[in-house]
Amino acid sequence: MRVLVIDDDAAKIRAIVEVLTDHGVSNESIDSAGTARDAVQRIQSAYFDLAIVDIVLPNTPGGDASEDAGVNLIRVLSREGAKRPGFLVAITAYDLSADLDRRLSTFGALLLRYSLSDTSWAQGLASLVRSVRAKEEPYVEGYRSLACVVCALRAPEMAAVLDLPWSWREATDSPLPGDSGAYQTGRVPHSTITADDLTVVHVASSARMGIAAATALAGRMIVAFRPRIVAMTGITAGNRAECEIGDVICADPVFEWGVGKWSGRAGKDKAAFEPAIHQFPLDGGLRGLVERVEAFHADLGHAYQQAAGRPAKSPQLRRGVVASGPAVVAASDVNSFIKGHHRKTLGIDMEAYGIFQAADEAPAPRPRAIVLKAVVDFADERKGDSYQEYGATMSATALATFLRRFVLLPACW
């Protein structure tokens, strides 16, 4: 394993080298460069598994440090045909522009904030070292793709996923005998991991809405493509007191609100419902990734600025309880009835529970489930469809952020 540290600060280089050697990288395998030009020359003459690039860097020996030098170097290394290190990580001790993380992610680079008082950068660097080793010796055996994405509707939900620039193509045949499902296959771009199974994504839409249809499609895709992740994007109703239009809800946990017992009582005019809910929580490793909300908010904010007919507020990622059920809800009294099952209900949809059910009952190796749906109404009498396309776009954007982060952080695998 060869590492190139590109930095002009001797003290920071020593700190980085200490982290590398503490995690098994030999001193003989670590090289350094003090300028962008020197780094390009070294990378052209030898392959490096990992390059650590300081953002504020001189372009040439004796030159002044520039805030653009590190980003420009990463851009050059990411051009088609360039000799690129296996993994790229940018590091800086400065407070630079708010969208720096998003800019770097388009080149497949991860940003670490260097600090003497906060060692989280060292933990991130240690994760990158594990990533290099995972590339050489896969961490998990038996999986054949990164993710399968289930959408309840072909438009606008699946259409928004297919708008992601992932080189989509129609899958002409399924590896599952007798499977005639219509799938689209793409690849998460700009990834520093090149192994095929860590970038391939399959997407399909259900024949109809509802838990049963979502479970059936997710189960079939899991068996056919053996993904690490089974995901669902799309639109949902939200809790008006907790959400804004466009906010993306990550379901954690999810339950089915229609399960229970209706019973009549002597002397009562109405039957009473006794819920018997079962909850599926979000996997702990995925929860830790989703809680890094800054990256999600940056990407959602960028998509918001590009969106036509957007609402007043930029969307946020919110993790919370989602209730799935058999019907579209557009009535306040039914909304209140559902929230009575779980006082912290954040979203109401028709499919999320089925995605978790399919993952839970899948044959080994089992995928982990995640549902990312955008709020487009509040399940009351004012329910409308004017924000459905916008919500589908925000949901697809959150999926892209999630999968990019997942690929770059194999400790989550």
Secondary structure as UniProt FT lines:
FT   STRAND          3..6
FT   HELIX           10..22
FT   TURN            23..24
FT   HELIX           27..29
FT   STRAND          30..33
FT   HELIX           36..45
FT   STRAND          50..54
FT   STRAND          57..58
FT   TURN            61..62
FT   STRAND          65..66
FT   TURN            67..68
FT   HELIX           69..77
FT   TURN            80..81
FT   STRAND          87..92
FT   TURN            98..99
FT   HELIX           100..105
FT   TURN            106..108
FT   STRAND          109..113
FT   HELIX           120..136
FT   STRAND          145..151
FT   HELIX           154..158
FT   HELIX           159..162
FT   STRAND          169..171
FT   TURN            177..178
FT   STRAND          183..187
FT   HELIX           196..198
FT   STRAND          200..205
FT   HELIX           211..225
FT   STRAND          227..238
FT   TURN            240..242
FT   TURN            245..246
FT   STRAND          248..256
FT   TURN            257..258
FT   STRAND          260..263
FT   TURN            266..267
FT   STRAND          272..275
FT   STRAND          279..280
FT   HELIX           284..290
FT   HELIX           293..306
FT   TURN            308..309
FT   STRAND          317..324
FT   HELIX           332..339
FT   TURN            340..341
FT   TURN            343..344
FT   STRAND          345..349
FT   HELIX           352..360
FT   STRAND          368..377
FT   TURN            381..382
FT   TURN            386..387
FT   HELIX           388..408
FT   HELIX           410..412
//
